[in-house]
Amino acid sequence: MKKLIQKILLSFISGKCYTSIEIMPIFNWQKIHDTKNLSFLYKSETISIHRKEPNKFYLIPLSILWRDLQNQYIKEFGFSESFIMELNIEKQIAELIVDKICNDDKSLNTMINIKKMELAELRKTQVKKTTFAHECVILKKNGYLIDQFKTSVTEYYTSLNALQDEFKNVGNG
């Protein structure tokens, strides 16, 4: 019964929401990442920087839509190098914790703490580039400004990846 209600709600709101990264504006994508507010999934003619949190009744279907959009992104662009590095360190920490528990080896606490500090340092030193910073790079290189409210997630990251590839080729060439 619960699944049926979720399915009905999902079909009801999907017409009112972005269901593809090919049409979702990069502004909405970034806002959801920054604020965790899924109401930016709703299509709107008016531009609003702040939106009211969605009704709890719609939270599950919106979460399903958001997960689908993220899966589309991963399928299209993959994971970033920094994400993979973080994931590897988190995996090492988990393995050390399991080792410590299974072998009752308290000396592993030191290695666990070192890995946790390494992870914290990695997260701290990562440059979290904003959409604005990316826009400046694209503007400088290609001579056109990206409209955050009209440029889709796919268009934006395709442009960004093309520029990154070009910079890598210049560095290797």
C-alpha positions in Angstrom: 0.0 0.0 0.0 2.8 2.4 0.9 4.6 1.7 -2.4 1.4 2.3 -4.3 0.9 5.7 -2.6 4.5 6.7 -3.3 4.1 5.7 -7.0 0.9 7.7 -7.3 2.6 10.7 -5.7 5.6 10.4 -7.9 3.5 10.3 -11.0 1.5 13.3 -9.7 4.6 15.5 -9.1 6.8 14.3 -11.9 5.0 16.6 -14.4 5.7 19.6 -12.1 9.4 18.7 -11.5 12.6 18.3 -13.4 13.1 14.6 -14.3 16.2 14.9 -16.5 19.5 16.6 -16.1 19.2 17.5 -19.8 16.5 20.1 -18.9 17.2 20.9 -15.2 19.0 24.3 -14.9 22.4 24.2 -13.3 21.1 26.8 -10.7 18.6 24.4 -9.3 21.1 21.5 -9.3 23.6 23.7 -7.3 20.9 24.9 -4.9 19.9 21.4 -4.0 23.5 20.5 -3.4 24.1 23.6 -1.3 20.9 23.7 0.7 19.6 20.1 0.5 16.2 21.7 -0.3 14.4 19.4 -2.7 11.8 22.1 -3.6 14.3 23.3 -6.2 13.2 20.2 -8.2 9.9 22.0 -9.0 9.8 23.8 -12.3 9.1 27.5 -11.9 8.7 30.4 -14.2 9.9 32.9 -11.6 13.4 32.9 -10.3 13.7 32.5 -6.6 16.9 32.2 -4.7 15.2 30.8 -1.6 12.4 28.3 -1.5 10.2 27.0 1.2 11.1 23.4 2.2 8.7 20.9 0.6 5.8 19.4 2.4 6.8 16.2 4.2 4.1 14.4 2.3 6.1 15.0 -0.9 9.6 14.4 0.5 9.8 10.7 -0.4 8.8 11.1 -4.1 11.1 14.2 -4.4 13.9 12.1 -2.9 13.3 9.4 -5.5 13.4 12.0 -8.3 16.6 13.5 -6.8 18.2 10.1 -6.7 17.2 9.4 -10.3 18.8 12.8 -11.4 22.0 11.9 -9.5 22.1 8.5 -11.2 21.7 10.2 -14.6 24.6 12.5 -13.7 26.8 9.6 -12.6 25.9 7.6 -15.7 26.8 10.6 -17.9 29.8 12.1 -16.1 31.0 9.5 -13.6 32.6 10.3 -10.2 35.1 13.0 -9.6 38.7 12.2 -8.6 38.4 13.9 -5.3 35.2 11.8 -4.5 37.0 8.6 -5.3 40.0 9.6 -3.1 37.6 10.4 -0.2 35.9 7.1 -0.7 39.2 5.1 -0.6 40.2 6.7 2.7 36.8 6.1 4.2 37.1 2.4 3.1 40.5 2.2 4.7 39.1 3.6 7.9 36.2 1.1 7.9 38.7 -1.8 7.2 40.9 -0.6 10.2 37.8 -0.4 12.5 36.8 -4.0 11.5 40.3 -5.2 12.1 40.4 -3.5 15.5 37.1 -5.1 16.5 37.8 -8.6 15.1 41.3 -8.8 16.6 40.7 -6.7 19.7 43.7 -4.6 18.7 43.6 -1.2 20.3 46.8 -0.2 18.7 44.9 0.3 15.5 43.3 3.4 17.0 46.4 5.4 16.1 46.1 4.4 12.4 42.4 5.1 12.4 43.0 8.5 13.8 45.7 9.2 11.3 43.4 8.2 8.4 40.6 10.4 9.9 43.0 13.3 10.0 44.1 12.6 6.4 40.5 12.6 5.3 39.7 15.8 7.1 42.8 17.4 5.6 41.8 16.2 2.1 38.3 17.7 2.6 39.7 20.9 3.9 42.2 21.4 1.1 39.8 20.5 -1.7 38.9 23.6 -3.6 35.1 23.7 -3.7 34.6 25.7 -6.9 31.4 27.6 -7.1 29.2 27.8 -10.2 30.3 31.4 -10.5 34.0 30.5 -10.6 33.3 27.9 -13.3 31.4 30.4 -15.3 34.3 32.8 -15.1 36.6 30.2 -16.6 34.1 29.3 -19.3 33.6 33.0 -20.1 37.3 33.7 -20.3 38.0 30.7 -22.5 35.0 30.7 -24.8 33.8 34.3 -24.6 30.2 33.6 -23.6 28.5 33.7 -20.2 26.4 30.8 -19.0 22.9 31.6 -17.9 22.5 29.5 -14.7 18.7 29.6 -15.1 18.6 28.3 -18.7 21.7 26.2 -19.0 21.0 22.5 -18.2 23.1 20.4 -15.9 24.3 18.3 -18.9 25.3 21.4 -21.0 27.1 22.9 -18.1 29.2 19.8 -17.1 29.9 18.9 -20.7 31.4 22.4 -21.2 33.3 22.2 -18.0 34.7 18.7 -18.8 35.7 19.8 -22.3 37.6 22.7 -20.8 39.3 20.5 -18.2 40.3 18.0 -21.0 41.6 20.9 -23.0 43.7 22.2 -20.1 45.1 18.6 -19.5 46.0 18.3 -23.2 47.8 21.7 -23.1 49.7 20.5 -20.0 50.7 17.2 -21.6 51.5 18.7 -25.1 
